[in-house]
Amino acid sequence: MEKQTLTRAVARVIGERQFGSCQFLHHALRGKLEEAAAFNGQVGRQRLFLDLMRAIRFDEIVETGTFRGDTAAFMALQSGLPVFTSESSPRHFGYARTRFLVDRKVRVVFSDSRTFLRAHFGKPGHAVKSVFVYLDAHWGPDLPLFEETRILFATSCGIVVMIDDFQVPDDRGYSFDSYGPAATLNLDYLRLGEIPEVRVFFPMLRSSAETGARRGCLVLAKAGPLADALAALDSLRTWSRP
């Protein structure tokens, strides 16, 4: 609402005949506001996302944990890809659904993330080749993350997964979610050794050079062309499991 009010105010100043210029300004402002909030306001993480989009030809983006939709909006705007996102909070779902009501690129589903992922990747004829998945539905002791990873890596699609709020083992400056010893977003919790040939990557950028909330993240892919593309990025580093 504030962005629309600003656009109309500028229109009155420069005249209605130049209202098209104001519309351009409105879209520019929208992009800047989304950029400021996306991925926790972390510029380094935003650049990492853009690097991934340039390195790999994804068919779609899937997100769990829409919240207000800032990251979903940024991903759709920057990639041009359809974004499918789920939210289990009625309040946040209502907000995001209204926000994207006329935006056909972002489709918001009211669902538990695990149910959403099973349904999305189990659709008949779902024949996309590669999917970028952003997991951000964790906010309490009932962590869905372990099950989410099992669902995703059981699909026939090429999957690249980015997990928000994750512990970066050798960089304490990155914060992460923890709800007790058995519910902490770290490598021990995920037990990735149970997933055949999964490769693990952490951001190359140190937390001291990051902006915004400085939340840690983890990137996963199965061994193969997608993982090779990740390994070639300057913004990621391969983590060798002990």
N, C-alpha and C positions, 0 to 999 in steps of 0.2 A: 504494500500500500504506500509506503514512504517513497519508494522508487517511482511509482506512477505519479504521485503528487509532485515530486521534483521535476519530472518530465513535463507536466502540465504547466508548472511555474515558469520553466525556461521557455516554453512555447509562448506564454503571454508576453514575455520580455522581447523576444526576437520576432514575434508576429506569426500568425497562423499559417502564412504562406510558406514558412520554413519549418512547418511542423515535422516534415520528413526528417530534417536534421535532428530534431528532438527525439524522434523514435530511434535514430541511430545512437544518440547519446544514452537513451534508456537501455538499449541492449549492451552498450559498452559498460555502463555502470553495473548492470546485472552481472556481467562477466567478471568484473573486478570484485564485486561482493562475494560471488561464489568462490572465486580464487582465494579470497582472504580466509574463508571458513573451511574449505575442502581439505580433507586429510588432516584434520586438527590444526589447520592454519600452518602446516609445515611445508615450506617452500621446497626443501630437499626431497620430501616424499612426493610432492607434486611433480617435480622433475623426474623422479624415478618412474612414476606412472607414465609420463610422456615418453621416456626412453623405452619403456615396455611396448607402448603403442607403435613406436617407430620400428622397433626390432622385430615384432611379430604381427602378422596379419590375423587379428582376431575377428571372429564372426559376431560375437556379442559379449556383453558384460553382465555378470550376475553379482548382486550384492546382498548380503544379509545384514540387517540392522540399519534401516533407512534413517532413523532419527528424524531430523528436519529436512533431509534431502540435499544438503549442501554438496556432499561428495558425489552423490548420484548425478546432480546437475552438472558438476564440473566434469565428470567422466563422460557424460553424454555430449556436452558442448565441445570438449577437446578432442574426442575420438570420432564423433559422428556415428557411433554405433548405438544400437538399441541397448538400453539398460533395464534389466529385470531386477527389482529389489523387493525385499520382504521386511515387514515390521510387525512385531507382536504386541506392541503397546497400542491400545485403541486411540489414545490421545495423539501419539506421534504419527500413527497411520492416518488419522483424520487430517492432520496438518499437511502431511506429505501428499496425500491423495488430492487434496484441494490445490496444493501448489502445482502439481503436474497434471491437472485436469485437462488442459488443452495441449500438453506437451506429449506428442505421440512417441517420442524416443524413450521416455521414462515410464515404466509400468510398475505401479506399486501394488503389492499383494499383502493382504492382512493374514499373516500366518506365522507359526513357529518356524524357525529357520530350517530345521531338519525336515519337517513336512514339506516345506516349500522346495527344498533342493531335490527331494525324492520325486516330487510331482513334476518339477521343471525338467529334470533330466530323464524322466521316465515317459515323457510325452511321445506318443506314436509319431514316427516320422521326424523326430528331433535329430536332424542329421548335420548339425554344425560341426565344423572341423576343429576349431580351437576357441576356447572360452577363457576370458580373464575373470577370476572370481575374487571378490573382496569380502572378507569375513570380518564383520564388526557387530555381531549380534550378542556378544558376551557382556553382561552387566550384572551378574548375580551368581550365587553359588551353583545354580543349575546351568553349568557351562555346556553349550551345545557343540563346542569346537571339536572335541574328539570325534564325535559322531559325524560332524560335517565333513571332516577330512576323509573319513572312511567312505562316506557316500560319494564324494567327489572323485576319489581315485579309483572307485569301482566302475566309473562310467567309461564308455568307449571314446569319449571326446578327448581332445588334447586340452589339458587343464593347466593353467598357471594360477596359483593361489597366492594372494597376499593377505596376511593376517595382521590386523591392527592390535595395538596394546600388548605386544609380545616382548618378552625379555630378550635383549641382545646380550649374550653371555659375557662378552668382554668389553662392554661399554655401560657402566652404571649410570651414565647421564641420561640414558633413555629410560623412561618410566614404563611400567607395565601393570596389568591387572593381576591381583592376587586375592583370593577369597579363602585362603587356608592352604596347608601343605599339599592337599590333594586337588586343589582347584586354583592352581597358579599357571598363568600362560607362559609356559617354558617348554623346553625340549623334553624334559622328563615327563611332563603331563601328556604330550602328544604321542610318545612311544613310536616314533617314526620308523624304527627298525622293523615294525610289523607291516609296513607298506613297502612292497618290493620295488627296489630301484629308485626310490624317491631321492631327489637331490635338494639340498638345503642351501639357501642364500640369505645373507643379511646385507643391510645397506652399507655401502662403502663409506658414506658420509658419517663422520663422527658426530656425536650428539652436541658437542661444543659448537659445531658449525651449523646446526639445524635451527629452525625458528619455530614459533608457535608452541604447542604443548609438549613437543619433544617426546612423543610416544614411540616406543620401539615397534619394529615390524619384522615379519618373517616372510620369505617368498619360497614357494615350493613348486617343483615340477618333476615329472617322471623322467628318467634318463632317456635321451633321444633328442630330436631336433629342437624342441622347445627349450629343454634344459641347456643345450649347447648355445642357443641364442642368448639365454640369460647369462651364461658364463662369459660371454663375449662383451657384456656391458661393463663400462667403467663405473657405473653407479651401484653395482652389486659385487659381492665377494662370496666365493664358495666357502661353505662351512664343512670341514671334514669331521665327521663324527668320530669320537674316540673309539 
